[in-house]
Amino acid sequence: MKRTGILFLLLILSVSLFAKLSESESAIMSIDGKEVMISEFEYFLNKNRNSQEPLSKKELKEYSNLFLNFKLKVAAAERAGLDTTATFIEEFTLYRNMQAEEYLVDSAYLEKLAKETFETSAREVGPDGIVNLEILTIVPEDDSQESTAKAMHKIDSLYNLVNSGANFNETAARNSQDGAARNGGIVGWVSRSQVPEYIAERAFSMPTNVISTPFLCEMGYMIIRITEKQSFGSFEEHRASIYEWMEREGYNLLAKREKAKKIAAERGWEGLSDDQAVARVDSMLEDIYPEFRLISQEYYDGLLMFEISNNEVWQKSTLDTLGLENFFEKNKKNFKFEKPRFKGMLFFCKSEQVFHDIVAALDGCDESERVSIIAEFNKEEQKVRILRGPIEKGKNKYVDSVVFGEGEFELREDYPYVDIIGKAITYPEELSDSYGDVVNAYQDYLEDKWVKKLHREIPYKVNKKVLNSIIH
């Protein structure tokens, strides 16, 4: 689709998305010139609220502030043109179309078709139900008496063999001369109408897991086994598979056309073909079904909020290394640990001398070189294993004992000497000591700074009368 076509589609969707549910519905707030209706606010409130208690004024105020900030971010994304990018349009349209299927299809019509399909199949199966059939066939080489006698002799031998305990499927795979041989003689589930009468009269009268005596068939001589029997079952048992089959066969399109014809008749749309009616209903789903409008709006806003937040907060918190480092230095004491941590390396050595040799080798070297230097000690034989910090007190028995002097541990036979290079710290000395916590705090800082900026730059107004009307 050309870019102009994509933008036209987005325009159509946007008009529907932001359309009021009714002329009488009140706006709870306006953001950057666009009204937000009370139904949308209540939809998000009810979806995100876990409590079963009556809504309090305090909770309403807190949520309305969160909702306002959310909508300001969406407005910022629209100002930045994120809603016009090909990536956004493609992802939103894909999701919107997936959700639209439920509203486009005439579910009652589809259910009617499904039941008719079940009833037709049930009639074809009949009262005998279905059986799980396995066969073994021997075909004479020609029409001569000699070939016929040879085939009879072989089928009798195979019959005696499987009745004596030989595996039926393995025997069929090696000897059978029909199409089921490649599956070990397994034909699968069949109804009486699906097999020749000379098989059906035996298959539906014999017990399960009993091998029939050899009998003459169109191809030659055959023995059969029935491993299971079932009645055809109820509609509910087959419902899921019937629906899957109908979708593969294109019945969903018939159900769409059926529904579109009804809506076209109700709305007085004349002169439309079935497919034109479907397309028109699709383009107006947000107006026809308020709940669909809210679902689409939710995803539309969510996509934009994610993209703008990623640009303004999440990516910036990790890519802006200088800003992150400065933030850490200014707030270092705020990251004091709940429990002290060991910063350094814990060594498990073959001997005390190995540890002293490592300490000497590491003396004066840069920290980035430590791993490669230690690796040299293990070049010919594994002399040492290491555990790198930071490690919180209470998380490792060796650290607790050696660093913090608490608890005991049993020496390992293969690495009996345990020692450390490092120390206990109560707050991070450098960014890497608590990187994850610092990044999270920096994100909160950037978020707060950004939201305050949005409040200054994007015009908004909250209708407190409509907001407070939510609490009855």
C-alpha positions in Angstrom: 0.0 0.0 0.0 1.3 3.5 -0.9 2.1 5.8 2.0 -0.9 8.0 1.1 -3.1 5.0 1.3 -1.7 4.1 4.7 -2.3 7.6 6.0 -5.8 7.6 4.7 -6.5 4.4 6.5 -5.1 5.8 9.7 -7.3 8.9 9.3 -10.4 6.8 9.0 -9.5 4.7 12.0 -8.6 7.8 14.1 -11.9 9.5 13.3 -13.7 6.4 14.5 -11.5 5.9 17.5 -12.1 9.4 18.8 -15.8 9.6 17.9 -18.1 10.0 20.9 -20.2 7.1 21.9 -23.2 9.3 21.8 -24.0 13.0 21.6 -25.1 13.0 25.2 -22.0 11.5 26.7 -19.8 13.9 28.8 -16.1 14.6 28.4 -14.1 13.9 31.5 -11.1 15.8 30.3 -9.6 17.4 27.2 -5.9 16.8 26.2 -4.3 18.9 23.6 -7.7 19.8 22.1 -9.1 16.3 22.1 -11.9 15.2 24.4 -11.7 12.1 26.5 -15.2 10.7 27.2 -16.2 9.3 30.6 -16.8 5.9 29.1 -13.2 5.6 28.2 -12.0 6.7 31.6 -14.3 4.2 33.3 -13.2 1.4 31.0 -9.5 1.9 31.9 -10.4 2.4 35.6 -12.4 -0.8 35.9 -9.8 -2.8 33.9 -6.9 -1.7 36.1 -8.7 -1.7 39.5 -8.3 -4.9 41.5 -10.2 -3.9 44.7 -13.8 -5.0 45.2 -14.3 -2.1 47.7 -16.3 0.9 46.7 -14.3 3.6 44.9 -13.1 6.3 47.3 -12.4 9.9 46.4 -8.7 9.4 47.2 -8.4 6.4 44.9 -10.3 8.3 42.1 -8.0 11.3 42.4 -4.9 9.1 42.3 -6.1 7.1 39.3 -7.2 10.3 37.4 -3.7 11.7 37.8 -2.2 8.5 36.4 -4.7 8.5 33.6 -4.0 12.2 32.8 -0.2 11.5 32.7 -0.8 8.5 30.4 -2.9 10.6 28.0 -0.3 13.4 28.0 2.3 10.9 26.9 0.0 9.7 24.1 -0.5 13.4 23.1 3.3 13.9 23.1 3.7 10.8 20.9 1.2 12.2 18.4 2.9 15.6 18.4 6.2 13.7 17.6 4.4 12.0 14.7 4.9 8.5 16.0 1.3 7.7 15.0 2.2 8.3 11.3 5.2 5.9 11.1 4.8 2.9 8.9 5.8 0.6 11.8 3.1 2.0 14.1 0.4 1.9 11.4 1.3 -1.7 10.5 1.3 -3.0 14.1 -1.9 -1.2 15.1 -3.7 -2.2 11.9 -2.7 -5.8 12.4 -3.9 -5.9 16.0 -7.1 -4.0 15.1 -8.0 -6.4 12.3 -7.4 -9.4 14.6 -9.8 -8.0 17.2 -12.3 -7.0 14.5 -12.9 -10.6 13.5 -15.0 -11.3 16.5 -17.2 -8.3 15.7 -17.4 -8.8 11.9 -18.5 -12.4 12.1 -22.2 -13.4 12.6 -21.5 -15.8 15.5 -25.1 -17.0 15.6 -24.9 -17.9 11.9 -21.6 -19.6 12.3 -23.0 -21.6 15.2 -25.9 -22.7 13.1 -23.5 -23.8 10.4 -21.4 -25.7 12.9 -24.4 -27.6 14.3 -25.6 -28.4 10.8 -22.1 -29.8 10.0 -22.2 -31.9 13.2 -25.7 -33.3 12.4 -24.7 -34.2 8.8 -21.6 -36.0 10.1 -23.5 -37.7 12.8 -26.0 -39.0 10.2 -23.2 -40.3 8.0 -21.6 -42.1 11.0 -24.9 -43.6 12.1 -25.7 -45.3 15.4 -22.7 -47.7 15.1 -20.2 -44.9 15.9 -16.6 -45.1 14.8 -13.8 -47.6 15.3 -10.0 -47.4 15.2 -9.1 -49.8 12.4 -5.9 -51.7 11.7 -5.5 -54.1 8.7 -3.1 -56.6 7.2 -3.5 -57.6 3.5 -1.9 -60.2 1.3 -2.4 -59.9 -2.4 -2.0 -62.9 -4.8 0.6 -62.4 -7.6 -2.0 -63.3 -10.3 -5.4 -65.0 -10.7 -4.0 -68.5 -10.8 -5.0 -71.1 -8.2 -1.3 -71.5 -7.3 -1.0 -67.8 -6.4 -4.3 -67.8 -4.6 -3.3 -70.8 -2.5 0.1 -69.2 -1.7 -1.6 -66.0 -0.6 -4.0 -68.0 1.6 -1.2 -69.9 3.2 0.7 -66.7 4.0 -2.3 -64.9 5.5 -3.0 -68.0 7.7 0.7 -68.0 8.8 0.6 -64.3 9.7 -2.7 -64.8 11.5 -1.2 -67.5 13.6 1.9 -65.4 14.2 0.1 -62.3 15.6 -2.3 -64.5 17.6 0.7 -66.1 19.2 1.9 -62.7 20.5 3.8 -61.1 17.6 3.3 -57.3 17.3 0.4 -56.7 14.8 1.8 -53.3 13.6 5.3 -54.5 13.1 4.1 -57.6 11.3 1.8 -55.5 9.1 4.7 -53.1 8.3 6.9 -55.9 7.1 4.3 -58.1 5.3 1.1 -56.2 4.4 0.6 -55.3 0.8 -1.8 -52.3 1.1 -1.4 -48.6 1.6 -1.7 -48.8 5.4 1.5 -50.9 5.6 3.7 -47.8 5.9 1.7 -46.9 9.1 2.0 -50.3 10.5 -1.4 -51.3 9.2 -3.1 -48.4 11.0 -6.0 -47.0 9.1 -7.3 -44.9 12.0 -10.8 -43.8 13.0 -13.5 -44.8 10.5 -17.3 -44.9 10.3 -19.3 -47.7 8.7 -19.9 -45.7 5.6 -16.2 -45.0 5.1 -15.1 -48.7 4.6 -16.3 -51.5 2.3 -19.1 -53.6 3.7 -16.9 -56.7 4.0 -14.8 -54.8 6.5 -17.7 -53.0 8.1 -19.7 -56.1 8.9 -16.7 -57.5 10.9 -15.3 -54.2 12.3 -18.5 -53.1 13.9 -19.4 -56.5 15.4 -16.1 -57.8 16.7 -14.7 -57.1 20.2 -11.7 -54.7 20.5 -8.2 -56.0 20.4 -9.3 -59.3 18.8 -7.8 -60.3 15.4 -10.3 -61.4 12.9 -9.9 -64.7 11.0 -8.6 -64.2 7.4 -11.3 -63.3 4.9 -11.5 -62.6 1.2 -11.4 -59.0 0.1 -11.2 -57.1 -3.2 -7.4 -57.1 -3.1 -6.9 -60.6 -1.8 -6.9 -61.8 1.8 -7.1 -59.7 4.9 -7.1 -59.8 8.7 -8.2 -56.8 10.8 -8.0 -55.6 14.4 -10.2 -53.0 16.2 -8.3 -51.2 19.0 -11.0 -48.8 20.1 -14.7 -48.1 19.6 -16.6 -44.8 20.3 -20.0 -43.4 19.7 -19.8 -40.3 17.5 -20.2 -38.0 20.6 -22.0 -34.8 21.3 -21.8 -31.5 19.5 -19.8 -29.9 22.3 -17.1 -32.6 22.0 -16.6 -31.8 18.3 -17.3 -28.1 18.5 -13.7 -26.9 18.5 -12.6 -29.1 15.6 -15.7 -28.2 13.6 -14.9 -24.5 14.0 -11.3 -25.0 13.0 -12.5 -26.9 9.9 -15.0 -24.2 9.0 -12.3 -21.5 9.3 -10.0 -23.5 6.9 -12.8 -23.9 4.5 -13.7 -20.2 4.4 -17.0 -20.3 6.3 -15.9 -17.2 8.3 -16.3 -15.1 5.2 -19.8 -16.4 4.7 -20.6 -15.4 8.4 -19.1 -12.0 7.8 -21.2 -11.4 4.7 -24.3 -12.6 6.6 -23.7 -10.1 9.4 -22.8 -7.3 7.0 -26.1 -7.8 5.1 -28.1 -7.5 8.3 -26.3 -4.3 9.3 -26.7 -2.9 5.8 -30.4 -3.5 5.9 -30.8 -2.0 9.4 -28.9 1.2 8.3 -30.5 1.5 4.9 -27.3 1.0 2.9 -28.5 0.2 -0.6 -26.8 -1.1 -3.7 -23.8 -2.7 -1.9 -22.4 -6.1 -2.8 -21.8 -8.5 0.0 -18.1 -7.8 0.0 -18.7 -4.0 -0.1 -21.0 -4.3 2.9 -18.3 -6.2 4.8 -15.7 -3.5 4.0 -18.1 -0.8 5.1 -19.0 -2.5 8.4 -15.3 -3.1 9.0 -14.5 0.6 8.6 -17.3 1.6 11.0 -16.8 -1.0 13.8 -15.7 1.6 16.3 -19.0 3.5 15.8 -21.2 0.4 15.7 -19.7 -1.3 18.7 -18.6 1.0 21.6 -16.7 -1.8 23.3 -14.7 -2.4 20.2 -13.9 1.3 20.1 -12.5 1.1 23.6 -10.4 -2.0 22.9 -8.9 -0.3 19.8 -8.3 2.9 21.7 -6.5 1.0 24.4 -4.1 -0.6 22.0 -3.7 2.6 20.0 -2.8 4.6 23.1 -0.7 1.7 24.5 1.5 1.5 21.4 2.1 5.2 21.3 2.8 5.4 25.1 5.3 2.6 24.8 7.2 4.2 21.9 7.4 7.7 23.4 8.4 6.3 26.8 11.1 4.1 25.3 12.5 7.2 23.5 12.2 9.6 26.5 12.9 7.3 29.5 13.8 3.6 29.0 16.5 3.9 26.2 17.8 7.1 27.6 18.4 5.6 31.0 20.9 3.1 29.6 22.3 4.9 26.5 23.0 8.2 28.4 26.0 6.7 30.2 27.3 10.1 31.3 23.9 11.2 32.7 23.5 7.8 34.5 27.0 8.2 36.0 26.3 11.8 37.2 23.0 10.7 38.7 24.7 7.9 40.6 27.4 10.2 42.0 24.8 12.7 43.2 22.6 10.1 44.8 25.2 7.5 45.9 24.2 7.5 49.6 20.5 6.9 48.6 21.4 3.4 47.4 22.5 2.1 50.8 22.0 -1.7 50.8 19.4 -3.3 53.2 22.1 -5.9 53.9 25.9 -5.5 53.4 27.4 -7.1 50.3 30.7 -8.6 49.4 32.5 -6.8 46.6 35.3 -8.8 45.0 36.1 -12.4 44.2 35.8 -15.6 46.2 38.5 -18.2 45.4 38.3 -22.0 45.7 41.9 -23.2 45.3 43.8 -26.5 45.1 46.1 -25.2 47.8 47.0 -22.0 49.8 50.1 -21.5 47.6 47.9 -21.3 44.5 45.9 -18.4 46.1 49.1 -16.6 47.1 50.4 -16.9 43.5 47.2 -15.5 42.2 47.3 -12.5 44.6 50.9 -11.8 43.5 49.9 -12.1 39.8 47.0 -9.7 40.2 48.9 -7.1 42.1 48.9 -3.8 40.3 46.9 -5.1 37.3 43.8 -3.5 35.9 40.5 -5.1 36.9 39.6 -5.8 33.3 42.7 -8.0 33.1 41.9 -10.2 36.1 39.9 -12.9 34.4 42.5 -13.5 31.7 45.3 -13.7 34.3 43.4 -16.2 36.4 42.6 -18.2 33.3 46.4 -18.8 32.9 46.4 -20.7 36.2 43.9 -23.1 34.8 45.6 -23.5 31.4 46.9 -27.0 32.0 44.9 -28.0 35.1 41.9 -26.6 36.9 43.6 -25.1 40.0 41.1 -22.5 40.9 37.4 -21.6 40.7 36.1 -18.2 41.4 32.8 -16.6 42.4 32.4 -12.9 41.6 30.5 -10.4 43.6 28.7 -8.4 44.5 27.0 -11.0 46.8 24.5 -10.0 49.4 25.0 -11.3 53.0 22.8 -14.4 53.5 23.0 -15.5 49.9 26.1 -17.7 50.0 27.4 -19.8 52.9 31.1 -19.3 51.8 30.7 -15.5 51.7 28.8 -15.4 55.0 31.6 -17.4 56.7 34.7 -15.9 55.1 33.6 -12.3 54.7 31.1 -11.8 57.5 32.3 -14.4 60.0 28.9 -16.1 60.3 28.0 -19.7 59.8 30.2 -22.6 58.7 30.8 -24.6 55.5 32.4 -27.9 54.7 35.6 -27.8 52.7 35.5 -29.2 49.2 37.9 -32.1 48.7 38.9 -30.9 45.2 39.4 -27.2 46.2 40.0 -27.2 50.0 41.4 -23.7 50.3 38.9 -20.8 50.3 39.9 -17.1 50.4 38.8 -13.7 49.0 40.1 -10.6 47.3 37.6 -7.8 48.1 35.7 -6.3 51.0 32.2 -5.8 52.5 30.3 -2.7 51.5 27.1 -1.1 52.8 26.4 1.1 49.8 27.7 1.1 46.2 31.1 2.6 45.7 30.7 2.7 41.9 27.9 2.3 39.4 28.5 -1.4 38.7 28.0 -2.3 42.4 24.2 -1.6 42.1 23.7 -1.1 38.4 20.1 -2.4 38.2 18.9 -0.3 41.1 20.5 2.8 39.8 19.0 2.4 36.3 15.5 2.0 37.8 16.0 5.1 40.0 17.3 7.0 37.0 14.3 6.0 35.0 12.0 7.2 37.7 13.9 10.5 37.8 13.6 10.9 34.0 10.0 10.0 34.1 9.1 12.5 36.7 11.1 15.3 34.9 9.4 14.4 31.6 5.9 14.4 33.0 6.4 17.8 34.6 7.5 19.1 31.2 4.4 17.6 29.6 2.2 19.4 32.1 3.8 22.6 31.2 3.8 22.2 27.4 0.6 20.3 26.6 -2.8 22.1 27.3 -5.3 20.0 29.3 -8.3 20.4 31.4 -10.1 18.0 33.8 -13.8 18.3 34.3 -14.0 17.7 38.0 -17.8 17.7 38.0 -17.9 14.8 35.6 -15.0 13.1 37.3 -16.7 13.2 40.8 -19.9 12.0 39.3 -18.3 8.5 39.0 -18.6 8.1 42.8 -22.3 7.6 43.4 
